[in-house]
Amino acid sequence: MRRVAAGLAGMYLTAALMTRLAEAMGMRSCGCADDCWCKKPGLSAFRWVFPRGHHINWPDDTRPFVK
């Protein structure tokens, strides 16, 4: 069971670092507000593998679920 958990954690960290590298190369970009948790040093590596709780800068006419 430990081996499986370690393997999953390793895959999660690898995915986080690979997507952070893709962002550094300009292949991806984050549209979050400056106060979002994903803009903080250390946490920015996890912005693409943990998609919850982002503060996105939506233009007023395209904001979802707001009328």
PyMOL Python script that loads the backbone (N, CA, C, O; Angstrom):
from pymol import cmd

cmd.read_pdbstr("""\
ATOM      1  N   MET A   1       0.822  -1.190   0.000  1.00  0.00           N
ATOM      2  CA  MET A   1       0.000   0.000   0.000  1.00  0.00           C
ATOM      3  C   MET A   1       0.871   1.261   0.000  1.00  0.00           C
ATOM      4  O   MET A   1       0.535   2.248  -0.655  1.00  0.00           O
ATOM      5  N   ARG A   2       1.970   1.230   0.722  1.00  0.00           N
ATOM      6  CA  ARG A   2       2.875   2.379   0.748  1.00  0.00           C
ATOM      7  C   ARG A   2       3.489   2.636  -0.619  1.00  0.00           C
ATOM      8  O   ARG A   2       3.682   3.781  -1.028  1.00  0.00           O
ATOM      9  N   ARG A   3       3.789   1.560  -1.308  1.00  0.00           N
ATOM     10  CA  ARG A   3       4.391   1.695  -2.633  1.00  0.00           C
ATOM     11  C   ARG A   3       3.420   2.351  -3.613  1.00  0.00           C
ATOM     12  O   ARG A   3       3.822   3.171  -4.438  1.00  0.00           O
ATOM     13  N   VAL A   4       2.154   1.991  -3.519  1.00  0.00           N
ATOM     14  CA  VAL A   4       1.142   2.585  -4.382  1.00  0.00           C
ATOM     15  C   VAL A   4       0.986   4.071  -4.056  1.00  0.00           C
ATOM     16  O   VAL A   4       0.929   4.902  -4.964  1.00  0.00           O
ATOM     17  N   ALA A   5       0.917   4.408  -2.772  1.00  0.00           N
ATOM     18  CA  ALA A   5       0.779   5.806  -2.356  1.00  0.00           C
ATOM     19  C   ALA A   5       1.989   6.627  -2.786  1.00  0.00           C
ATOM     20  O   ALA A   5       1.845   7.760  -3.245  1.00  0.00           O
ATOM     21  N   ALA A   6       3.173   6.060  -2.637  1.00  0.00           N
ATOM     22  CA  ALA A   6       4.386   6.764  -3.055  1.00  0.00           C
ATOM     23  C   ALA A   6       4.408   6.946  -4.574  1.00  0.00           C
ATOM     24  O   ALA A   6       4.836   7.991  -5.064  1.00  0.00           O
ATOM     25  N   GLY A   7       3.963   5.962  -5.302  1.00  0.00           N
ATOM     26  CA  GLY A   7       3.901   6.067  -6.761  1.00  0.00           C
ATOM     27  C   GLY A   7       2.922   7.135  -7.214  1.00  0.00           C
ATOM     28  O   GLY A   7       3.219   7.901  -8.131  1.00  0.00           O
ATOM     29  N   LEU A   8       1.756   7.193  -6.580  1.00  0.00           N
ATOM     30  CA  LEU A   8       0.771   8.216  -6.917  1.00  0.00           C
ATOM     31  C   LEU A   8       1.274   9.616  -6.568  1.00  0.00           C
ATOM     32  O   LEU A   8       1.078  10.559  -7.335  1.00  0.00           O
ATOM     33  N   ALA A   9       1.918   9.747  -5.416  1.00  0.00           N
ATOM     34  CA  ALA A   9       2.482  11.043  -5.030  1.00  0.00           C
ATOM     35  C   ALA A   9       3.571  11.467  -6.001  1.00  0.00           C
ATOM     36  O   ALA A   9       3.666  12.642  -6.354  1.00  0.00           O
ATOM     37  N   GLY A  10       4.387  10.527  -6.432  1.00  0.00           N
ATOM     38  CA  GLY A  10       5.436  10.821  -7.403  1.00  0.00           C
ATOM     39  C   GLY A  10       4.867  11.256  -8.746  1.00  0.00           C
ATOM     40  O   GLY A  10       5.387  12.177  -9.376  1.00  0.00           O
ATOM     41  N   MET A  11       3.808  10.599  -9.183  1.00  0.00           N
ATOM     42  CA  MET A  11       3.169  10.981 -10.446  1.00  0.00           C
ATOM     43  C   MET A  11       2.531  12.367 -10.339  1.00  0.00           C
ATOM     44  O   MET A  11       2.594  13.147 -11.289  1.00  0.00           O
ATOM     45  N   TYR A  12       1.924  12.679  -9.207  1.00  0.00           N
ATOM     46  CA  TYR A  12       1.312  13.986  -8.985  1.00  0.00           C
ATOM     47  C   TYR A  12       2.372  15.089  -9.018  1.00  0.00           C
ATOM     48  O   TYR A  12       2.175  16.119  -9.662  1.00  0.00           O
ATOM     49  N   LEU A  13       3.483  14.878  -8.333  1.00  0.00           N
ATOM     50  CA  LEU A  13       4.565  15.867  -8.320  1.00  0.00           C
ATOM     51  C   LEU A  13       5.195  16.019  -9.696  1.00  0.00           C
ATOM     52  O   LEU A  13       5.541  17.129 -10.101  1.00  0.00           O
ATOM     53  N   THR A  14       5.347  14.914 -10.420  1.00  0.00           N
ATOM     54  CA  THR A  14       5.902  14.989 -11.771  1.00  0.00           C
ATOM     55  C   THR A  14       4.982  15.781 -12.689  1.00  0.00           C
ATOM     56  O   THR A  14       5.449  16.601 -13.481  1.00  0.00           O
ATOM     57  N   ALA A  15       3.681  15.542 -12.587  1.00  0.00           N
ATOM     58  CA  ALA A  15       2.724  16.297 -13.400  1.00  0.00           C
ATOM     59  C   ALA A  15       2.763  17.778 -13.040  1.00  0.00           C
ATOM     60  O   ALA A  15       2.693  18.632 -13.923  1.00  0.00           O
ATOM     61  N   ALA A  16       2.875  18.088 -11.755  1.00  0.00           N
ATOM     62  CA  ALA A  16       2.940  19.488 -11.320  1.00  0.00           C
ATOM     63  C   ALA A  16       4.184  20.170 -11.882  1.00  0.00           C
ATOM     64  O   ALA A  16       4.100  21.296 -12.371  1.00  0.00           O
ATOM     65  N   LEU A  17       5.310  19.518 -11.820  1.00  0.00           N
ATOM     66  CA  LEU A  17       6.543  20.126 -12.316  1.00  0.00           C
ATOM     67  C   LEU A  17       6.565  20.227 -13.837  1.00  0.00           C
ATOM     68  O   LEU A  17       7.092  21.198 -14.380  1.00  0.00           O
ATOM     69  N   MET A  18       6.004  19.249 -14.528  1.00  0.00           N
ATOM     70  CA  MET A  18       5.975  19.294 -15.992  1.00  0.00           C
ATOM     71  C   MET A  18       5.063  20.421 -16.485  1.00  0.00           C
ATOM     72  O   MET A  18       5.401  21.116 -17.444  1.00  0.00           O
ATOM     73  N   THR A  19       3.918  20.604 -15.841  1.00  0.00           N
ATOM     74  CA  THR A  19       3.031  21.685 -16.267  1.00  0.00           C
ATOM     75  C   THR A  19       3.610  23.048 -15.901  1.00  0.00           C
ATOM     76  O   THR A  19       3.385  24.027 -16.611  1.00  0.00           O
ATOM     77  N   ARG A  20       4.350  23.118 -14.805  1.00  0.00           N
ATOM     78  CA  ARG A  20       5.028  24.373 -14.440  1.00  0.00           C
ATOM     79  C   ARG A  20       6.107  24.690 -15.468  1.00  0.00           C
ATOM     80  O   ARG A  20       6.290  25.853 -15.827  1.00  0.00           O
ATOM     81  N   LEU A  21       6.814  23.687 -15.942  1.00  0.00           N
ATOM     82  CA  LEU A  21       7.826  23.866 -16.980  1.00  0.00           C
ATOM     83  C   LEU A  21       7.174  24.329 -18.285  1.00  0.00           C
ATOM     84  O   LEU A  21       7.698  25.215 -18.960  1.00  0.00           O
ATOM     85  N   ALA A  22       6.043  23.735 -18.639  1.00  0.00           N
ATOM     86  CA  ALA A  22       5.323  24.148 -19.852  1.00  0.00           C
ATOM     87  C   ALA A  22       4.884  25.602 -19.742  1.00  0.00           C
ATOM     88  O   ALA A  22       4.909  26.337 -20.729  1.00  0.00           O
ATOM     89  N   GLU A  23       4.485  26.018 -18.551  1.00  0.00           N
ATOM     90  CA  GLU A  23       4.093  27.408 -18.353  1.00  0.00           C
ATOM     91  C   GLU A  23       5.298  28.337 -18.474  1.00  0.00           C
ATOM     92  O   GLU A  23       5.188  29.421 -19.047  1.00  0.00           O
ATOM     93  N   ALA A  24       6.432  27.927 -17.945  1.00  0.00           N
ATOM     94  CA  ALA A  24       7.646  28.744 -18.040  1.00  0.00           C
ATOM     95  C   ALA A  24       8.113  28.879 -19.492  1.00  0.00           C
ATOM     96  O   ALA A  24       8.720  29.885 -19.859  1.00  0.00           O
ATOM     97  N   MET A  25       7.832  27.875 -20.308  1.00  0.00           N
ATOM     98  CA  MET A  25       8.213  27.917 -21.720  1.00  0.00           C
ATOM     99  C   MET A  25       7.199  28.674 -22.566  1.00  0.00           C
ATOM    100  O   MET A  25       7.420  28.868 -23.761  1.00  0.00           O
ATOM    101  N   GLY A  26       6.083  29.109 -21.965  1.00  0.00           N
ATOM    102  CA  GLY A  26       5.081  29.877 -22.690  1.00  0.00           C
ATOM    103  C   GLY A  26       4.006  29.052 -23.361  1.00  0.00           C
ATOM    104  O   GLY A  26       3.221  29.587 -24.143  1.00  0.00           O
ATOM    105  N   MET A  27       3.950  27.771 -23.077  1.00  0.00           N
ATOM    106  CA  MET A  27       2.955  26.909 -23.693  1.00  0.00           C
ATOM    107  C   MET A  27       1.594  27.030 -23.005  1.00  0.00           C
ATOM    108  O   MET A  27       0.570  26.707 -23.608  1.00  0.00           O
ATOM    109  N   ARG A  28       1.569  27.483 -21.771  1.00  0.00           N
ATOM    110  CA  ARG A  28       0.353  27.670 -20.987  1.00  0.00           C
ATOM    111  C   ARG A  28       0.457  29.009 -20.278  1.00  0.00           C
ATOM    112  O   ARG A  28       1.552  29.529 -20.064  1.00  0.00           O
ATOM    113  N   SER A  29      -0.689  29.558 -19.919  1.00  0.00           N
ATOM    114  CA  SER A  29      -0.673  30.781 -19.119  1.00  0.00           C
ATOM    115  C   SER A  29      -1.866  30.774 -18.172  1.00  0.00           C
ATOM    116  O   SER A  29      -2.920  30.216 -18.478  1.00  0.00           O
ATOM    117  N   CYS A  30      -1.682  31.385 -17.051  1.00  0.00           N
ATOM    118  CA  CYS A  30      -2.710  31.431 -16.016  1.00  0.00           C
ATOM    119  C   CYS A  30      -3.403  32.781 -16.076  1.00  0.00           C
ATOM    120  O   CYS A  30      -2.745  33.818 -16.160  1.00  0.00           O
ATOM    121  N   GLY A  31      -4.731  32.772 -16.034  1.00  0.00           N
ATOM    122  CA  GLY A  31      -5.491  34.009 -16.092  1.00  0.00           C
ATOM    123  C   GLY A  31      -6.055  34.422 -14.749  1.00  0.00           C
ATOM    124  O   GLY A  31      -7.036  35.162 -14.688  1.00  0.00           O
ATOM    125  N   CYS A  32      -5.449  33.954 -13.679  1.00  0.00           N
ATOM    126  CA  CYS A  32      -5.952  34.260 -12.339  1.00  0.00           C
ATOM    127  C   CYS A  32      -5.604  35.674 -11.912  1.00  0.00           C
ATOM    128  O   CYS A  32      -4.711  36.316 -12.465  1.00  0.00           O
ATOM    129  N   ALA A  33      -6.342  36.138 -10.906  1.00  0.00           N
ATOM    130  CA  ALA A  33      -6.077  37.441 -10.305  1.00  0.00           C
ATOM    131  C   ALA A  33      -4.764  37.385  -9.524  1.00  0.00           C
ATOM    132  O   ALA A  33      -4.278  36.304  -9.189  1.00  0.00           O
ATOM    133  N   ASP A  34      -4.204  38.540  -9.243  1.00  0.00           N
ATOM    134  CA  ASP A  34      -2.921  38.596  -8.543  1.00  0.00           C
ATOM    135  C   ASP A  34      -2.989  38.075  -7.118  1.00  0.00           C
ATOM    136  O   ASP A  34      -1.961  37.676  -6.570  1.00  0.00           O
ATOM    137  N   ASP A  35      -4.173  38.063  -6.493  1.00  0.00           N
ATOM    138  CA  ASP A  35      -4.283  37.584  -5.117  1.00  0.00           C
ATOM    139  C   ASP A  35      -4.636  36.096  -5.025  1.00  0.00           C
ATOM    140  O   ASP A  35      -4.913  35.609  -3.929  1.00  0.00           O
ATOM    141  N   CYS A  36      -4.634  35.378  -6.119  1.00  0.00           N
ATOM    142  CA  CYS A  36      -4.958  33.952  -6.134  1.00  0.00           C
ATOM    143  C   CYS A  36      -3.857  33.149  -5.446  1.00  0.00           C
ATOM    144  O   CYS A  36      -2.691  33.541  -5.464  1.00  0.00           O
ATOM    145  N   TRP A  37      -4.237  32.019  -4.839  1.00  0.00           N
ATOM    146  CA  TRP A  37      -3.264  31.185  -4.148  1.00  0.00           C
ATOM    147  C   TRP A  37      -2.214  30.639  -5.106  1.00  0.00           C
ATOM    148  O   TRP A  37      -1.092  30.359  -4.685  1.00  0.00           O
ATOM    149  N   CYS A  38      -2.546  30.483  -6.373  1.00  0.00           N
ATOM    150  CA  CYS A  38      -1.616  29.871  -7.323  1.00  0.00           C
ATOM    151  C   CYS A  38      -0.516  30.824  -7.780  1.00  0.00           C
ATOM    152  O   CYS A  38       0.394  30.401  -8.493  1.00  0.00           O
ATOM    153  N   LYS A  39      -0.572  32.071  -7.399  1.00  0.00           N
ATOM    154  CA  LYS A  39       0.477  33.028  -7.741  1.00  0.00           C
ATOM    155  C   LYS A  39       1.574  33.091  -6.677  1.00  0.00           C
ATOM    156  O   LYS A  39       2.587  33.763  -6.874  1.00  0.00           O
ATOM    157  N   LYS A  40       1.383  32.408  -5.570  1.00  0.00           N
ATOM    158  CA  LYS A  40       2.361  32.432  -4.482  1.00  0.00           C
ATOM    159  C   LYS A  40       3.535  31.496  -4.804  1.00  0.00           C
ATOM    160  O   LYS A  40       3.337  30.425  -5.378  1.00  0.00           O
ATOM    161  N   PRO A  41       4.746  31.901  -4.436  1.00  0.00           N
ATOM    162  CA  PRO A  41       5.909  31.038  -4.686  1.00  0.00           C
ATOM    163  C   PRO A  41       5.740  29.688  -3.982  1.00  0.00           C
ATOM    164  O   PRO A  41       5.269  29.621  -2.847  1.00  0.00           O
ATOM    165  N   GLY A  42       6.119  28.654  -4.651  1.00  0.00           N
ATOM    166  CA  GLY A  42       5.998  27.309  -4.099  1.00  0.00           C
ATOM    167  C   GLY A  42       4.679  26.647  -4.455  1.00  0.00           C
ATOM    168  O   GLY A  42       4.640  25.446  -4.721  1.00  0.00           O
ATOM    169  N   LEU A  43       3.613  27.407  -4.462  1.00  0.00           N
ATOM    170  CA  LEU A  43       2.309  26.856  -4.808  1.00  0.00           C
ATOM    171  C   LEU A  43       2.029  26.934  -6.293  1.00  0.00           C
ATOM    172  O   LEU A  43       1.138  26.248  -6.793  1.00  0.00           O
ATOM    173  N   SER A  44       2.777  27.758  -7.002  1.00  0.00           N
ATOM    174  CA  SER A  44       2.534  27.932  -8.430  1.00  0.00           C
ATOM    175  C   SER A  44       2.761  26.648  -9.222  1.00  0.00           C
ATOM    176  O   SER A  44       2.210  26.496 -10.313  1.00  0.00           O
ATOM    177  N   ALA A  45       3.548  25.738  -8.705  1.00  0.00           N
ATOM    178  CA  ALA A  45       3.772  24.466  -9.406  1.00  0.00           C
ATOM    179  C   ALA A  45       2.511  23.614  -9.429  1.00  0.00           C
ATOM    180  O   ALA A  45       2.372  22.746 -10.290  1.00  0.00           O
ATOM    181  N   PHE A  46       1.595  23.846  -8.502  1.00  0.00           N
ATOM    182  CA  PHE A  46       0.404  23.005  -8.391  1.00  0.00           C
ATOM    183  C   PHE A  46      -0.831  23.625  -9.024  1.00  0.00           C
ATOM    184  O   PHE A  46      -1.918  23.060  -8.908  1.00  0.00           O
ATOM    185  N   ARG A  47      -0.700  24.769  -9.693  1.00  0.00           N
ATOM    186  CA  ARG A  47      -1.891  25.439 -10.216  1.00  0.00           C
ATOM    187  C   ARG A  47      -2.588  24.637 -11.302  1.00  0.00           C
ATOM    188  O   ARG A  47      -3.802  24.771 -11.460  1.00  0.00           O
ATOM    189  N   TRP A  48      -1.885  23.822 -12.048  1.00  0.00           N
ATOM    190  CA  TRP A  48      -2.530  23.066 -13.126  1.00  0.00           C
ATOM    191  C   TRP A  48      -3.007  21.695 -12.686  1.00  0.00           C
ATOM    192  O   TRP A  48      -3.843  21.098 -13.365  1.00  0.00           O
ATOM    193  N   VAL A  49      -2.510  21.176 -11.577  1.00  0.00           N
ATOM    194  CA  VAL A  49      -2.945  19.853 -11.131  1.00  0.00           C
ATOM    195  C   VAL A  49      -3.921  19.937  -9.961  1.00  0.00           C
ATOM    196  O   VAL A  49      -4.441  18.910  -9.525  1.00  0.00           O
ATOM    197  N   PHE A  50      -4.179  21.132  -9.446  1.00  0.00           N
ATOM    198  CA  PHE A  50      -5.184  21.341  -8.401  1.00  0.00           C
ATOM    199  C   PHE A  50      -6.072  22.491  -8.846  1.00  0.00           C
ATOM    200  O   PHE A  50      -5.807  23.642  -8.498  1.00  0.00           O
ATOM    201  N   PRO A  51      -7.123  22.201  -9.611  1.00  0.00           N
ATOM    202  CA  PRO A  51      -7.892  23.262 -10.271  1.00  0.00           C
ATOM    203  C   PRO A  51      -8.965  23.931  -9.419  1.00  0.00           C
ATOM    204  O   PRO A  51      -9.833  24.594  -9.986  1.00  0.00           O
ATOM    205  N   ARG A  52      -8.961  23.801  -8.119  1.00  0.00           N
ATOM    206  CA  ARG A  52     -10.007  24.377  -7.278  1.00  0.00           C
ATOM    207  C   ARG A  52      -9.555  25.661  -6.594  1.00  0.00           C
ATOM    208  O   ARG A  52      -8.376  25.833  -6.282  1.00  0.00           O
ATOM    209  N   GLY A  53     -10.500  26.547  -6.369  1.00  0.00           N
ATOM    210  CA  GLY A  53     -10.257  27.725  -5.558  1.00  0.00           C
ATOM    211  C   GLY A  53      -9.502  28.853  -6.234  1.00  0.00           C
ATOM    212  O   GLY A  53      -8.912  29.685  -5.546  1.00  0.00           O
ATOM    213  N   HIS A  54      -9.500  28.909  -7.553  1.00  0.00           N
ATOM    214  CA  HIS A  54      -8.799  29.974  -8.261  1.00  0.00           C
ATOM    215  C   HIS A  54      -9.659  31.238  -8.317  1.00  0.00           C
ATOM    216  O   HIS A  54     -10.887  31.160  -8.350  1.00  0.00           O
ATOM    217  N   HIS A  55      -9.014  32.384  -8.328  1.00  0.00           N
ATOM    218  CA  HIS A  55      -9.681  33.680  -8.463  1.00  0.00           C
ATOM    219  C   HIS A  55      -9.393  34.185  -9.871  1.00  0.00           C
ATOM    220  O   HIS A  55      -8.402  34.878 -10.100  1.00  0.00           O
ATOM    221  N   ILE A  56     -10.255  33.836 -10.800  1.00  0.00           N
ATOM    222  CA  ILE A  56     -10.021  34.134 -12.211  1.00  0.00           C
ATOM    223  C   ILE A  56     -10.513  35.545 -12.541  1.00  0.00           C
ATOM    224  O   ILE A  56     -11.568  35.972 -12.072  1.00  0.00           O
ATOM    225  N   ASN A  57      -9.744  36.248 -13.342  1.00  0.00           N
ATOM    226  CA  ASN A  57     -10.142  37.559 -13.844  1.00  0.00           C
ATOM    227  C   ASN A  57     -11.049  37.372 -15.050  1.00  0.00           C
ATOM    228  O   ASN A  57     -10.566  37.283 -16.179  1.00  0.00           O
ATOM    229  N   TRP A  58     -12.367  37.313 -14.825  1.00  0.00           N
ATOM    230  CA  TRP A  58     -13.328  37.151 -15.912  1.00  0.00           C
ATOM    231  C   TRP A  58     -13.758  38.520 -16.403  1.00  0.00           C
ATOM    232  O   TRP A  58     -14.037  39.404 -15.594  1.00  0.00           O
ATOM    233  N   PRO A  59     -13.815  38.712 -17.717  1.00  0.00           N
ATOM    234  CA  PRO A  59     -14.492  39.913 -18.215  1.00  0.00           C
ATOM    235  C   PRO A  59     -15.955  39.835 -17.819  1.00  0.00           C
ATOM    236  O   PRO A  59     -16.513  38.739 -17.758  1.00  0.00           O
ATOM    237  N   ASP A  60     -16.586  40.960 -17.551  1.00  0.00           N
ATOM    238  CA  ASP A  60     -17.956  40.968 -17.037  1.00  0.00           C
ATOM    239  C   ASP A  60     -18.955  40.247 -17.930  1.00  0.00           C
ATOM    240  O   ASP A  60     -19.897  39.635 -17.426  1.00  0.00           O
ATOM    241  N   ASP A  61     -18.771  40.307 -19.238  1.00  0.00           N
ATOM    242  CA  ASP A  61     -19.738  39.693 -20.141  1.00  0.00           C
ATOM    243  C   ASP A  61     -19.538  38.193 -20.334  1.00  0.00           C
ATOM    244  O   ASP A  61     -20.394  37.547 -20.937  1.00  0.00           O
ATOM    245  N   THR A  62     -18.446  37.619 -19.848  1.00  0.00           N
ATOM    246  CA  THR A  62     -18.210  36.182 -20.023  1.00  0.00           C
ATOM    247  C   THR A  62     -18.161  35.420 -18.698  1.00  0.00           C
ATOM    248  O   THR A  62     -17.883  34.221 -18.690  1.00  0.00           O
ATOM    249  N   ARG A  63     -18.424  36.092 -17.586  1.00  0.00           N
ATOM    250  CA  ARG A  63     -18.387  35.441 -16.279  1.00  0.00           C
ATOM    251  C   ARG A  63     -19.483  34.378 -16.202  1.00  0.00           C
ATOM    252  O   ARG A  63     -20.651  34.685 -16.441  1.00  0.00           O
ATOM    253  N   PRO A  64     -19.125  33.126 -15.869  1.00  0.00           N
ATOM    254  CA  PRO A  64     -20.124  32.064 -15.828  1.00  0.00           C
ATOM    255  C   PRO A  64     -21.029  32.182 -14.603  1.00  0.00           C
ATOM    256  O   PRO A  64     -20.601  32.641 -13.545  1.00  0.00           O
ATOM    257  N   PHE A  65     -22.257  31.770 -14.756  1.00  0.00           N
ATOM    258  CA  PHE A  65     -23.239  31.669 -13.674  1.00  0.00           C
ATOM    259  C   PHE A  65     -23.602  33.004 -13.036  1.00  0.00           C
ATOM    260  O   PHE A  65     -24.126  33.019 -11.922  1.00  0.00           O
ATOM    261  N   VAL A  66     -23.343  34.112 -13.695  1.00  0.00           N
ATOM    262  CA  VAL A  66     -23.705  35.426 -13.168  1.00  0.00           C
ATOM    263  C   VAL A  66     -24.600  36.104 -14.185  1.00  0.00           C
ATOM    264  O   VAL A  66     -24.279  36.150 -15.373  1.00  0.00           O
ATOM    265  N   LYS A  67     -25.712  36.626 -13.724  1.00  0.00           N
ATOM    266  CA  LYS A  67     -26.635  37.322 -14.644  1.00  0.00           C
ATOM    267  C   LYS A  67     -26.735  38.769 -14.279  1.00  0.00           C
ATOM    268  O   LYS A  67     -27.458  39.522 -14.930  1.00  0.00           O
TER     269      LYS A  67
END
""", "prot")
cmd.dss("prot")
cmd.show_as("cartoon", "prot")
cmd.util.cbc("prot")
cmd.orient("prot")
